[in-house]
């Protein structure tokens, strides 16, 4: 992921954690190959909504450049 996008995610992290329900977007992210099935399972294994969002954000910042 490009540094500028990482910075945006870092600055917006708390707002995203407060507002996002990962379950609402996870199928779309899987279909677009933003996350794979293993990552999806890792996210869904988290006990709370907040933990799932944080897990997704941690995965996203570690990603390479997305072409989708």
BAFI-3210 file (N, C-alpha, C; in Angstrom, 3 decimals, decimal comma, padded with zeros to 6 digits):
// residues 68
n [1|2|3|4|5|6|7|8|9|10|11|12|13|14|15|16|17|18|19|20|21|22|23|24|25|26|27|28|29|30|31|32|33|34|35|36|37|38|39|40|41|42|43|44|45|46|47|48|49|50|51|52|53|54|55|56|57|58|59|60|61|62|63|64|65|66|67|68]
n.u [000,843|000,490|002,315|000,901|-001,747|-001,647|-001,219|-003,648|-005,414|-004,371|-004,835|-007,594|-008,396|-009,702|-012,272|-013,155|-013,108|-015,083|-017,364|-017,635|-019,015|-017,612|-018,690|-020,597|-019,151|-017,330|-017,782|-017,782|-015,142|-013,760|-014,657|-013,524|-010,933|-009,435|-009,095|-008,220|-009,571|-008,460|-007,665|-010,163|-011,388|-009,715|-010,360|-013,114|-012,945|-012,473|-013,657|-015,275|-017,032|-015,437|-012,856|-012,795|-012,850|-010,432|-008,634|-009,077|-008,181|-005,488|-004,644|-005,054|-003,161|-000,836|-000,870|000,192|000,409|-002,803|-004,567|-007,169]
n.v [-001,170|002,200|004,888|007,284|006,396|004,731|006,665|008,047|006,040|005,696|008,226|008,275|006,148|005,872|006,909|005,136|002,731|003,362|003,541|001,467|-001,667|-004,567|-006,902|-006,039|-005,326|-007,276|-009,500|-008,203|-007,205|-009,610|-010,616|-008,741|-009,338|-008,068|-008,961|-012,290|-015,659|-016,796|-014,514|-013,365|-015,244|-014,917|-012,296|-012,576|-014,255|-012,756|-011,489|-009,229|-006,472|-004,175|-005,264|-006,815|-004,833|-003,486|-005,557|-005,917|-003,385|-003,522|-005,587|-004,387|-002,246|-003,644|-004,659|-004,996|-003,029|-002,509|-003,718|-003,760]
n.w [000,000|-000,787|000,727|001,155|001,226|003,446|005,390|005,276|006,146|008,720|009,892|009,785|011,237|013,845|013,376|011,410|012,875|014,732|013,100|011,154|010,212|009,700|008,665|006,881|004,611|003,975|002,203|-000,269|-000,312|-000,399|-002,875|-004,579|-004,236|-002,291|000,236|001,230|001,608|003,924|005,370|005,691|007,374|009,582|010,343|010,924|013,092|015,277|018,399|018,821|017,219|017,002|017,281|014,966|012,973|013,511|012,967|010,194|009,265|010,004|008,332|005,826|005,751|005,497|003,007|-000,390|-003,416|-004,709|-007,505|-008,254]
ca.u [000,000|001,260|002,461|-000,169|-002,954|-001,431|-001,424|-005,088|-005,994|-003,920|-005,547|-009,035|-008,603|-010,700|-013,591|-013,501|-013,411|-016,365|-018,500|-017,709|-019,284|-016,865|-019,566|-021,304|-018,288|-016,354|-018,021|-017,326|-013,677|-013,330|-014,934|-012,564|-009,611|-008,731|-008,717|-008,434|-010,418|-007,750|-007,767|-011,567|-011,595|-009,014|-011,171|-014,368|-012,675|-012,378|-014,848|-016,126|-017,055|-014,262|-011,681|-012,841|-012,451|-008,994|-007,945|-009,140|-007,293|-004,105|-004,384|-005,000|-001,910|000,261|-001,064|000,923|-000,434|-003,980|-004,836|-008,594]
ca.v [000,000|003,438|005,603|008,280|005,683|004,318|007,846|008,302|005,046|005,982|009,412|008,006|004,860|005,895|007,113|003,867|001,782|003,752|003,514|000,351|-003,053|-005,300|-007,909|-005,392|-005,122|-008,350|-010,265|-007,360|-007,188|-010,931|-010,694|-007,863|-009,861|-007,186|-009,932|-013,667|-016,413|-016,938|-013,229|-013,208|-016,075|-014,268|-011,142|-013,032|-014,971|-011,787|-011,584|-008,039|-005,669|-003,303|-006,103|-007,192|-003,657|-003,279|-006,617|-005,558|-002,245|-004,011|-006,338|-003,459|-001,473|-004,546|-005,090|-004,334|-002,209|-003,212|-003,390|-003,871]
ca.w [000,000|-000,872|001,989|001,310|001,633|004,826|006,229|005,330|007,051|010,093|010,376|009,832|011,908|014,916|012,760|010,768|013,951|015,321|012,174|010,214|010,569|008,685|008,070|005,773|003,435|003,818|000,976|-001,385|-000,286|-000,852|-004,311|-005,258|-003,885|-001,357|001,267|000,807|002,539|005,202|006,057|006,063|008,555|010,690|010,747|011,531|014,339|016,377|019,253|018,818|016,000|017,018|017,019|013,548|012,186|013,715|012,241|008,778|009,015|010,101|007,101|004,696|005,694|005,151|001,625|-001,469|-004,278|-005,220|-008,900|-008,520]
c.u [000,891|001,241|001,325|-001,473|-002,842|-001,680|-002,912|-005,764|-005,620|-004,694|-007,037|-009,387|-009,708|-012,113|-014,060|-013,892|-014,774|-017,553|-018,682|-018,139|-018,709|-017,747|-020,299|-020,465|-017,386|-016,557|-017,547|-015,797|-013,102|-013,515|-013,942|-011,117|-008,759|-008,269|-008,934|-009,252|-009,769|-007,851|-009,201|-011,878|-010,919|-009,828|-012,412|-014,159|-012,586|-013,715|-015,794|-016,051|-015,809|-012,993|-011,636|-012,400|-010,953|-008,181|-007,938|-008,182|-005,826|-003,715|-004,209|-003,685|-000,719|000,195|-000,121|-000,046|-001,584|-004,249|-006,307|-009,283]
c.v [001,237|004,188|006,602|007,606|005,177|005,482|008,182|007,317|005,313|007,161|009,149|006,778|004,903|006,065|005,812|002,831|002,084|003,430|002,227|-000,946|-003,891|-006,318|-007,330|-005,303|-006,304|-009,179|-009,492|-007,342|-008,519|-011,060|-009,864|-008,244|-008,881|-008,004|-011,317|-014,403|-016,593|-015,651|-012,979|-014,013|-015,465|-013,098|-011,604|-013,791|-014,035|-011,685|-010,388|-007,318|-004,811|-004,095|-006,533|-006,033|-003,418|-004,323|-006,314|-004,418|-002,667|-004,800|-005,384|-002,714|-002,332|-005,002|-004,344|-003,476|-003,037|-002,773|-003,454|-002,544]
c.w [000,000|000,460|002,210|001,758|003,064|005,782|006,366|006,278|008,501|010,674|010,585|010,666|012,955|014,362|012,095|011,814|014,559|014,415|011,378|010,881|009,431|007,968|006,854|004,499|003,109|002,544|-000,252|-001,451|-000,744|-002,366|-005,119|-004,975|-003,079|-000,163|000,686|001,874|003,906|006,015|006,524|007,321|009,782|011,231|011,497|012,837|015,541|017,097|019,153|017,478|015,910|016,698|015,559|012,658|012,311|012,962|010,745|008,460|009,075|008,846|005,925|004,621|005,348|003,692|000,692|-002,271|-004,826|-006,650|-009,234|-008,368]
res [x|x|x|x|x|x|x|x|x|x|x|x|x|x|x|x|x|x|x|x|x|x|x|x|x|x|x|x|x|x|x|x|x|x|x|x|x|x|x|x|x|x|x|x|x|x|x|x|x|x|x|x|x|x|x|x|x|x|x|x|x|x|x|x|x|x|x|x]
***
